[in-house]
């Protein structure tokens, strides 16, 4: 490992307990921030529609006025001093909003969020990928406010399990300190978030004396790398090239009946009634519980993989958007809708979303980076079909879960075989597959030492039972 120059940064989250007046102020601030976000986003959409023309159309009437200058972060932020001079009336509801009540850094951060969201829509990120059209925020969507000028002077008192932090225009708040702030770290930014079970504060900490670690330029080899195959079959979550099968949690599936009961009760209550709001909050808490179970499972599974000592992790680059896409509609000549298999596909989509492989691989990347390891996605084409130690196409159907090799007296597991092929793909020793007249052919050879290593792993995996987590939900 070698040291980098940039300072080490980390974020700690704590729950805090505002009093009644502070809760009212925080909720009012969120309302103002949401209005300010939607107002700026609407202004940018107006500019977008008035100053563009599609490539396959020409306007019949050209405007003689000069094109409007594009709104940006600075031009929209400069509107704040004018808005603060008087109350702002919301057009559709008639309510009056006082922008002077909100800290200026919070409103400036809202402008920054709008600018980033819109730029990702029309320009894209640093890698060229574009995001979808930004949406106007609802009360459930906008829940976080950021103080960008936070520092250590905001901490007024530290006790055994509590810290007292003074926030601008809000006063001192009582924060539950479940873990202490490390010595030498300074507060650089604070964000407050409203969740279904209370208010939370995220403190971004920085220590300039502790540089970030950057992994050395180590080349991947057979000993320091692991292949990971995402499995969506029975109770298995991941298969590794070392012959292990990691169990799945399925938090949504295990709590689906409880969610359905709460949702059915809520839908029977009158809209706007107190009982309906109580059931809606209960349903939200259940969803939050499921999300936290899933996050905890992802961290524990990622830490188990990183503790293996591997420096390179090769996993499937899954197209989750395509995997969870609805089937195309089928119609006959009379316009009658025909069965298209969407009923069965809906259950599969829910299983993919419950597994949350995208979230897991991001968590693995985060934990591996701190341990000096690298996570590299690989295109999984044909990796589940080729026999890993003989370069033959065996698993032609997803229903084939095992293959009995009479020559080696070995039962080959499909998922572990695919994980080994992903490892071979990452090490650039996977053969090329050619399709001729509808038939697949494998082009490439493999040395005997690699084949022996693979056979040893598969023999050991065939004797190893699959572990299962218990009492996690």
N, C-alpha and C positions, 0 to 999 in steps of 0.2 A: 504494500500500500504506500502511496505517496500523498503528501498533503497539498491541498489546494490553497489558494490565496483568500478566497471569499470567506466571510465569517459564517459560523454555524447558526442556523435559524431553526426554530421549532415552535410549535403552537400547543398550548395547554388550554383545555376547556374545563370550566368550573360552573357549577350551578349557583346562582345568586338569588336573594330573596328581597325584592323591593317591597316597600310598604304600599298601602292603598293609593296614595297620591302619586307615588313614583310609577305604579302600574298604569294609572290613567294617563300620565304624561308619556310613558313609553308607547302605549297603544295609539295615542294621538300623534306622536312622532312618526310611527309606522304609517298612519293614514296620510300624513303630509308627504312623506317620502314616496309612497305609492303614487299619489297624485302627481308629484313632481317627475317621477320616472315616466309615467304614461303620457304626461304632457310633452316632455322632450322627445319621447319616441314617436308620438303622433306628429310632431313638427318635422321630424326627419322623414317620416313616411310621406308627408305632404311635399317636401322637397324632392323626394325620390320619384313620385308620380308626376310632378309638374316639369321635371327636367330630364326626362328620358323618353326615348322612342324605340319601339321594338325594331329588330333588324329586318323583319319581313313586312313592315308597314310604314307608310309615309303620311304624316298629318296633312289633311286637306286645308286646314286653316293654320297658318303659322302665327305665333304670338309676336307682336312688335315690341313687347317689353323685353328688357334685358334679362337673361337667366338669373335666377336667384342664387346667391352665394350659398355654398353648402354649409349647413350647420355643423359645428364641431364642438369639442369639449370646452374650449375657451369661450366661444361665442355664446354658448348656452349658459355657462357658469356666470358670465357677466350680467345675465338677467336677474340674478338673485338680489342684488342691492335694490333694484326697482320693485321687485315683487314684495320685498320685506317692508316697504313703506306703508302698505295698507293691507287689509284683509282680502284674501282671494276667495271669490265665490265659485263653487263648483256648479257647472251649468246644469247637470242632470239631477242633482239632489238639492241644490240650493244651500248646502252647508258652507260655512265660512271657515277658512283655514288661515292660521296665523303663522307665517314662516319664521317670524322672529323667535318663536319658542324653541326651535330646533337649532342645535349647534351647527355652525357654518361648515365644519369639516364633514359632517354627515351629509349635508346637501351637496357638497362638492363631490363626495364619493358617489352619490347617486348619478351625477352627470358623467362620472368616469365609467360607471357600469353601463350606462346607455351607450356611450361612445364605443366601448369594447364590443357590446352585443351587436351594434349596427355595423361596425367595421368587419366583424366576422361574417356578417351576412352578405355584404357587397364586395369585400376585398378578399377575405379569408385570413387564415392564420399564417404563421411563419413557414409551415409546410405546404401551403397552398390549399388546404382543406377548408371548405366553407360550411358555415352553420346554416340552419334553417332560418326562416323569417322570424324575428323576435316577436314575442307575444306581449300583449298588455297584461300587466300584473293584476291578479285578484288579491283579495285579503289573505287567502291561503298560500299564495305564491310568494308574496313579499313579506319576509319575516326577519331580516337581518339589517342592522345598521352598523356602520364602521366609523370609529374615531381614529383618524389617521395620525394624530399628533400625540398619542398616548406616550407616557414616560413613567419612570419610577417614582416621580414626585406625586403621582396620583394615588399611590398607596399611603394611607394615613395611619394604619394600625395593623399589626400582625399579632394574632394570638395563636393558641395551640392548634385549633382546627378551623380558624376563621381569619380572613383578611378583610379589611375595610378599604374600599376604593372610592374616591371621589370622582364622579363623572361630571363633565361640564353641563350646567343648567339642570342637573338632576339631583345632585347632592351625593352623600355618602351611601353606598350600598354594601350590604353584608354578603360576603362571598364564602361559600363552603370550600375550604382548602383540603381536598382529599389527598393532594400531594403538594409538597412545597416547591416553590420556584428555585431552581438550581442556583448555587452561588456563582456570581460573575455574569449572569444573564440580565439583560436590561429589557424593559418593555418598549416595543417599537410601535405597536398598534393594538387596539382593542375593538372587538366586535361583540354586539349583543344580539341574541337570537331568541325569538319566542317559539317555544315548542309546546306540544300538547300537555306536557307534564311540568311546565314552568319556564323560567327564564334562565338562559345560559350566557356566559361571557367567554370569549375566546381571546387569549392573550398571546400575541406573537412575540416571542422572545429571541434575543440575539446576543451572542457572545463573540466579540471580534478577536479574542485571544485563542479561541478554539477553531482552527480552520476546518473546512470540510475535507473529508477524505475522498480522493479520486482513485479508482482502482488502477492498478498497474496494467500495462499492456501485456496480458497473459493470453496466449493462444489456446483456444479450446482443444481438448483431446478427449479420449475415451474415458479417462479416469476422473476428470474435473467437470464433467457435464452430465446433465440429466434431461431426458425427454419427457414431456408431459402430454398425455392424451386426455381430452375432456370427454367424460363418459356420461351418458344420460340413459343408463340402463339399470333397472332395479335400484339397489341401495349403494351403488358405487359412484363416486364423484370424480376422482382422477385416477389414472393408471400411470405409473412411472416406469422408466426404462430400467430401473433397478429391480423390478419385479414386484413392486408394492401396489396395492389397490387401496386408495383412501376413501373412506365412506362419506356419503352425502348426508346433509342435515334435513333438507326439505322443510323449512320452517313454515312456508305458506300452506303446503299440503297438510301438515299436521295440525294447523290452526284454522283450516278452511271451514270446518263445521261450526266452530265458535263464531267466526266472522259472519257466516250466513245467518246464524240465529240473531245476532245483534242487528244486522242489516235488515232482516225481515221485520223485527220489532220497530226499528226506526222508520221504515217506509209506511208503517200503519199509523204512525202519529201524525197529527196535523202540522203542516208547515208553519214554522215560526213559533211553535209551542215550546214550553220549557222542557217537557219530557223528550221531545225530538232532539233538542240541543244536547241534553244529557246523554242520550244514546249515541248521537254523532260524536261526542267527545270520547265516549267509551270505545266506539269503533276506531277512532283515530289512535287511541292509546294501544289498542290491539295491533294495529298496523305498525306503530312505532316499536312495539315489543318484537314483532317479527323482524323488522329491519335491524334491530340491535342484535338479535340472535344471529342473523345472517352475517353481520359485520364481525361479530366476535368469532364466528366459525371461520371466516375468511382469514382473520389475523392468526388464529391458532394453526390453521392448515399451512399458511405461508411460512410461519415461523418453524414449523416442523420440517418443511422442505429445506429452508435455509440452514437449519442446524445440521443437515447432512454433510455440509462442508463443500458442496458443489459451487463452482464459480460461474457456471453458465447453465441457464435454464432455457430449453427450446420448447415452446408450446405452440399449439394450433392458433393460427391467425383466423379466428372464426368470424364469419359474416353474420353477426347476430341479428342485424336488421333484416337480412334475407331469410334467416332461419325462422324468424317469428312473423313473417309476412303472411297475410291471408291468401288463401287460394283464389285463383281467378274464377269469376262467375261463369257458369255454363248455361246456355239457353238453346232451345230448339228453334225450328223455323217459325213457330207460332209465338215465340217470346216467352214460353214457359220456362221457369228456372229448373234446371236439372241438378241432381246431387253432385257436389264437387269435392266431397271429403272434408269440408271445413269443420264439421262437428268433431271428428277425430283430431284434426289439425289444431283446433283450439286447445285441447288438452295438452298437446305437445308444446304449443307455444307457451302455455302457463308453466310447464316444467322447465323450459329453457329460461324463462324469466325468473323463476324461483331459484334456479341454480346460480344465476348472476355471475357467469364466467367472466364477463367483461370487468365487473367490479373486483373479482378475485385476482385477475391477472394484474390489475392496477395496484392492488394491495401487495401482491408478490413483488412487483417491480419496486415499490417503495421500500419494503423491508430488505429486499436483496441489495438495493443500492447502499443502504446503511451498513450492510455486511461486506461490501466490496464485491458483490456478485452482479451479474448482468442477465437480464431477461430478454430473450430475442424471439419474436414471433416468426413462425414459419408457415408457408403455404402448404396446407395438408393434402394436396392432390395426390391420390393413389397410395398414401402412406398406410391406409387401413386395409389395402388389398394385397400388398406384396408380402410374401413370407420373408421375414427379416434376415434369416440366416442362409437362404437358398436362392433369393431373387426370383421367386415364382409367384404368379398371381393365383392366390388360393381363395381369399375371402371376397368372392364376387357378389355376395348378397349380405345385406345388413342382418339378416336372420341367422347367419353363420357366426356363432359366438365362440366356437372352439374348433380346433382341427387336430385330428389324431395322426401323428407321423409314425407310421409303422417302422420305418427304417431306424429312427432314433428312440423309439418307445417313449414318445413325448406327446403330451396334450398341450397344444399351443393356444394360449388365450388371445383372443382377437385384440383386446384393448392394450394389453402389455406389448403385444407385437407391434401395434401402431405407435406406442410410445417409443419403442426402440427405433422404429423407422424415422420418427421425428428427430431423434438424436442423430441418426445417420445423416438425415437431411441437413441438420445444423453443422455437422462436421464435414459436409460435402462429400460423403461417400455413398449417397443414395443413388441407385441407378436411374437412368432416364427411361421414361415410358413412351412408346410410340404406338399410335393407333393406325392400323392399315386395314382397310376394307371392313371396318367395324370390329376388328380383333386387336386386342392389346398385346404388345410384346415388350419384354424387359431387355434393355440394352445396357450392359455393364457387368463387371466382375467384382468379386469380393475376396480379399485375402483370407487365408485359413485362420489366422490368429483372431481376426474379428468374428468370424463365424463361430469359433470355439468359445469366445467370450459371450456371445449371444446365447449359444446353447446352454452354457453354464447358468446364465441368468434365468432362462426359461425353465430349466430343470428345477432350480431352486424355487422359482415362483409357483410351480405346479404343486409343490409340497407345502406351501405357506397358506394358512387360512386368512381370510379377509377380516380385519378388525372392524368393529363397529362402535360408534359413540353411543352412549346411553345417557338418558335423563338430561338431555341438553335443552329440550323444549318442555 
